[in-house]
Amino acid sequence: MTDSAARLYLITPVLDDESFAPRLGEACAGGKVAAVLLRLAAADERTLINRMKALAPVAQDKGAAVMVSVEGEADLATVAARGGADGVHISGKLALAKDLRDQLKSERSLGVGAIRSRDDAMAFGESGADYLMFGEPRADGSLPTIESVIERAAWWAEIFETPCVVYAPRLEDVAPLAATNAEFIALGDAVWNHPEGPAKAVEAAFAILVAQETAP
């Protein structure tokens, strides 16, 4: 697999305790996961930090960077710094993106999702985000069409230097999304609900990316 191939980015369900650690460890065990977004349920700051300290090393020890998002209001910069995350992820708030960029400086990464238009994408790119995410589930659980995600990712990857992450609802979507030249392919339920377990799902997705990159 060359350096130009898309890499795997896992998105957890919303977690309200540390019990997800074994499944996270299973998914990351093969060293094929580049990054993980830990989605944490709303809680007080101390609880969020402790949750991060319990979960982040599970992925980091396998070579994956860990991003954190929190449902509801939270001081994400503090949670990330004290909890040991590699960065933070937010949904579609330009003012917050700019504020977090200032707080995080160059010490931690900033990712942005829930981007609804090309203009929004360009604004977030200019805000200093380290990556943009396209196609992830909306707040109500619905998804944009795979065709629209492919179009948006291909446009972004062709024109802009800021990396992008594209969300694959199914393993079958990995290949066409990787063909956009997006830097990362994100997987959520396709991994956690796989009938043979998270590790098998990750192996399958990684195999698709390798095949995609080595195809003539």
C-alpha positions in Angstrom: 0.0 0.0 0.0 1.6 3.3 -1.1 1.6 6.6 0.8 -1.0 7.9 -1.6 -3.6 5.2 -0.8 -6.6 6.2 1.3 -6.3 5.3 5.0 -8.9 4.0 7.4 -10.6 6.3 9.9 -13.1 4.7 12.4 -16.0 6.5 14.0 -17.4 5.1 17.2 -21.0 5.1 18.4 -21.7 7.7 21.0 -20.1 6.3 24.2 -21.4 7.0 27.7 -18.9 4.8 29.5 -15.6 2.9 28.9 -17.1 -0.5 28.1 -16.4 0.0 24.3 -12.7 -0.5 24.9 -12.5 -4.2 24.0 -14.3 -3.7 20.7 -12.1 -0.7 19.9 -9.0 -2.7 20.7 -10.2 -5.5 18.4 -10.7 -3.1 15.5 -7.3 -1.5 15.9 -5.4 -4.6 16.7 -4.1 -5.2 13.2 -2.5 -1.8 13.0 -4.4 -0.9 9.8 -6.4 2.0 11.3 -4.9 5.4 10.9 -7.4 7.4 13.1 -10.3 7.0 15.4 -13.0 9.5 16.3 -14.2 8.9 19.8 -17.8 10.3 20.1 -18.5 10.9 23.7 -21.9 11.4 25.3 -22.5 14.6 27.2 -21.0 14.6 30.7 -19.1 16.9 33.1 -15.5 17.7 32.2 -13.9 15.4 34.7 -15.9 12.4 33.4 -15.1 13.2 29.8 -11.4 13.5 30.6 -11.4 10.2 32.5 -13.3 8.5 29.7 -10.7 9.8 27.2 -7.8 8.5 29.4 -9.4 5.1 29.4 -10.3 4.8 25.7 -7.7 6.8 23.8 -4.6 4.6 24.6 -6.5 1.5 23.3 -6.3 3.0 19.8 -3.1 5.0 20.2 -1.1 2.0 21.3 -2.0 0.3 18.0 -0.7 3.3 16.0 -4.0 5.2 15.5 -4.5 8.9 16.1 -7.4 9.7 18.3 -9.8 12.6 17.7 -12.6 13.4 20.2 -16.1 14.9 19.8 -18.7 15.5 22.5 -22.4 15.6 22.3 -23.7 18.9 23.6 -21.5 21.6 25.1 -17.9 21.0 26.2 -14.5 22.6 26.4 -13.1 20.4 23.7 -9.6 21.9 23.8 -9.3 21.1 27.5 -10.9 17.6 27.2 -8.4 16.8 24.4 -5.4 18.1 26.2 -6.0 16.6 29.6 -7.5 13.4 28.2 -4.7 12.7 25.8 -6.4 13.0 22.5 -4.5 13.9 19.3 -7.2 16.3 18.2 -10.8 17.4 18.2 -13.7 17.0 15.7 -16.6 19.4 15.5 -19.8 19.7 13.3 -20.4 22.6 11.1 -19.7 25.7 13.3 -17.4 28.1 11.6 -16.9 30.4 14.6 -16.1 27.4 16.9 -13.6 26.1 14.3 -11.8 29.4 14.3 -11.8 29.6 18.1 -10.6 26.0 18.5 -7.8 26.6 15.9 -6.5 29.4 18.1 -6.8 27.3 21.3 -5.2 24.2 19.8 -2.5 26.0 18.0 -0.3 23.4 16.2 -0.3 21.0 19.1 -3.5 19.1 18.2 -5.5 18.5 15.0 -8.9 20.0 14.2 -11.4 18.2 12.0 -14.8 19.5 10.8 -17.8 17.6 9.6 -21.5 18.2 8.9 -20.5 20.4 5.9 -23.6 21.2 3.8 -22.2 23.1 0.8 -19.1 23.8 -1.3 -19.0 27.4 0.1 -19.1 26.0 3.7 -16.3 23.5 2.8 -14.1 26.3 1.5 -14.8 28.5 4.6 -13.8 25.7 6.9 -10.7 24.9 4.9 -9.7 28.6 5.3 -10.4 28.4 9.0 -7.4 26.2 9.6 -9.1 22.8 9.8 -6.7 19.9 9.3 -9.3 17.8 7.5 -12.9 18.0 6.4 -15.3 15.1 6.6 -18.0 14.5 4.0 -21.0 12.1 4.0 -21.2 11.1 7.7 -24.7 10.5 9.2 -26.7 13.6 9.9 -28.1 14.3 13.4 -31.3 12.5 12.6 -29.4 9.4 11.4 -30.1 10.0 7.7 -27.3 9.9 5.1 -26.7 11.8 1.9 -26.6 9.8 -1.3 -23.4 8.0 -2.0 -23.3 9.8 -5.4 -23.4 13.2 -3.8 -20.6 12.3 -1.4 -18.5 11.0 -4.3 -19.0 14.2 -6.2 -18.1 16.4 -3.2 -15.1 14.4 -2.3 -13.7 14.2 -5.8 -14.2 18.0 -6.2 -12.4 18.7 -2.9 -9.5 16.3 -3.5 -8.8 17.6 -6.9 -8.6 21.3 -6.0 -7.7 21.6 -2.3 -4.7 20.5 -0.3 -6.5 20.1 3.0 -7.1 16.4 3.4 -10.7 15.0 3.4 -12.4 12.1 5.0 -15.3 10.4 3.3 -17.8 8.2 5.2 -18.7 4.8 3.8 -22.0 3.5 5.1 -21.1 0.0 3.8 -18.0 -1.9 3.0 -19.2 -2.0 -0.6 -18.9 1.8 -0.7 -15.2 1.8 0.2 -13.9 1.3 -3.4 -15.9 4.0 -5.1 -15.1 6.5 -2.4 -11.4 5.7 -2.4 -11.5 6.3 -6.2 -12.2 10.0 -5.4 -8.6 10.3 -4.1 -9.8 11.2 -0.6 -7.1 10.7 2.0 -9.2 8.8 4.5 -12.2 6.5 4.3 -14.4 6.6 7.5 -16.3 3.6 8.7 -18.8 3.4 11.5 -21.6 0.8 11.7 -20.1 -1.2 8.9 -17.3 -2.1 11.3 -19.1 -2.3 14.6 -22.1 -4.3 13.3 -20.1 -6.6 11.1 -21.3 -10.2 11.6 -17.7 -11.5 12.0 -16.6 -8.7 14.3 -14.7 -5.4 14.0 -11.3 -6.9 13.2 -12.7 -8.8 10.2 -14.4 -5.6 8.9 -11.2 -3.6 9.2 -9.3 -6.4 7.4 -11.9 -6.4 4.6 -11.8 -2.6 4.2 -8.0 -2.5 4.2 -7.9 -5.3 1.5 -10.3 -3.2 -0.7 -8.0 -0.2 -0.3 -4.9 -2.3 -1.2 -6.6 -3.8 -4.2 -7.8 -0.3 -5.3 -4.3 1.1 -5.1 -2.5 -1.7 -6.8 -5.0 -2.2 -9.6 -3.6 -1.4 -13.1 
